[in-house]
Amino acid sequence: MKAKKIFRLATFALLLAGATSYAQSPSPLHVGIKAGANFTDMSTSLKDYNSKSATGFALGAVARFDIKKTYLQAELLYSEKNVKFEGATGNNTSKMKNIEVPVVFGYKIINLPLLHLRTYAGGVYTNMIGDNFNKKDIGDTFKNFDKSNIGYRLGVGADILKFTVDVSYDGGFSNVSKDFKTKPNTWLVSVGYFFL
C-alpha cells in the first residue's frame, strides 16, 4: 500500500515538474515531429470516372513561432495519398507520393499555460514525387497530372503540454490535370510532439 502511494506521489511530482518547466519555457520557437492519417478524394469533371476517399498517411517535421495568442507554423511532410477511381473499365486505387510544405497562421482561442485550443488557415505547396497512374485502365487519362500544386489548408487543433493534435482540410486552388478539371481534397488527422 505504501509503495503504491509513493509511486503515485512520484508520478504526480514528475508530471508537475514537466508541466511547470513547459509553462515557463521562454522560447517562442517550438520544433517537433508529427504523423497522421489522410483521407483523399478528387473532384473531377470526367463523366466516366467517380472518385471515392481512400486512406493514406503523412509524417514529418513541424516548427511553430508563437506571437502571444497568434502563431506562424510551417511543416515539411512526406505523404502518401490514395484515391479510389470507379470507371466503366473497373475500379482502381491510385497512389500519390508527395512532399508537402504547409504554412499557416493560427489563433489560440483558449490560451492556458498547459492547454491551447487553436484554429488556423494558410497555404500548402505539394510536389508529387511518385505515382502509379501508369496502370492500364487509368494511365492514359491521368498521365498528364501537374506534379506541383498550390492549395489551401484550414484546421483546428489542441495542444496539451508538448503534445499536439490537429484536424485539417486541404483543397486545391487550381486543377492538377492539364486535360480536364480535377482537384484533390484531403482531410488530415495528425498527432505531434514538440521536443523544443
C-alpha positions, 0 to 999 in steps of 0.5 A, spaced: 500 500 500 505 504 501 509 503 495 503 504 491 502 511 494 509 513 493 509 511 486 503 515 485 506 521 489 512 520 484 508 520 478 504 526 480 511 530 482 514 528 475 508 530 471 508 537 475 515 538 474 514 537 466 508 541 466 511 547 470 518 547 466 513 547 459 509 553 462 515 557 463 519 555 457 521 562 454 522 560 447 517 562 442 520 557 437 517 550 438 520 544 433 517 537 433 515 531 429 508 529 427 504 523 423 497 522 421 492 519 417 489 522 410 483 521 407 483 523 399 478 524 394 478 528 387 473 532 384 473 531 377 469 533 371 470 526 367 463 523 366 466 516 366 470 516 372 467 517 380 472 518 385 471 515 392 476 517 399 481 512 400 486 512 406 493 514 406 498 517 411 503 523 412 509 524 417 514 529 418 517 535 421 513 541 424 516 548 427 511 553 430 513 561 432 508 563 437 506 571 437 502 571 444 495 568 442 497 568 434 502 563 431 506 562 424 507 554 423 510 551 417 511 543 416 515 539 411 511 532 410 512 526 406 505 523 404 502 518 401 495 519 398 490 514 395 484 515 391 479 510 389 477 511 381 470 507 379 470 507 371 466 503 366 473 499 365 473 497 373 475 500 379 482 502 381 486 505 387 491 510 385 497 512 389 500 519 390 507 520 393 508 527 395 512 532 399 508 537 402 510 544 405 504 547 409 504 554 412 499 557 416 497 562 421 493 560 427 489 563 433 489 560 440 482 561 442 483 558 449 490 560 451 492 556 458 499 555 460 498 547 459 492 547 454 491 551 447 485 550 443 487 553 436 484 554 429 488 556 423 488 557 415 494 558 410 497 555 404 500 548 402 505 547 396 505 539 394 510 536 389 508 529 387 514 525 387 511 518 385 505 515 382 502 509 379 497 512 374 501 508 369 496 502 370 492 500 364 485 502 365 487 509 368 494 511 365 492 514 359 487 519 362 491 521 368 498 521 365 498 528 364 497 530 372 501 537 374 506 534 379 506 541 383 500 544 386 498 550 390 492 549 395 489 551 401 489 548 408 484 550 414 484 546 421 483 546 428 487 543 433 489 542 441 495 542 444 496 539 451 503 540 454 508 538 448 503 534 445 499 536 439 493 534 435 490 537 429 484 536 424 485 539 417 482 540 410 486 541 404 483 543 397 486 545 391 486 552 388 487 550 381 486 543 377 492 538 377 490 535 370 492 539 364 486 535 360 480 536 364 478 539 371 480 535 377 482 537 384 484 533 390 481 534 397 484 531 403 482 531 410 488 530 415 488 527 422 495 528 425 498 527 432 505 531 434 510 532 439 514 538 440 521 536 443 523 544 443 
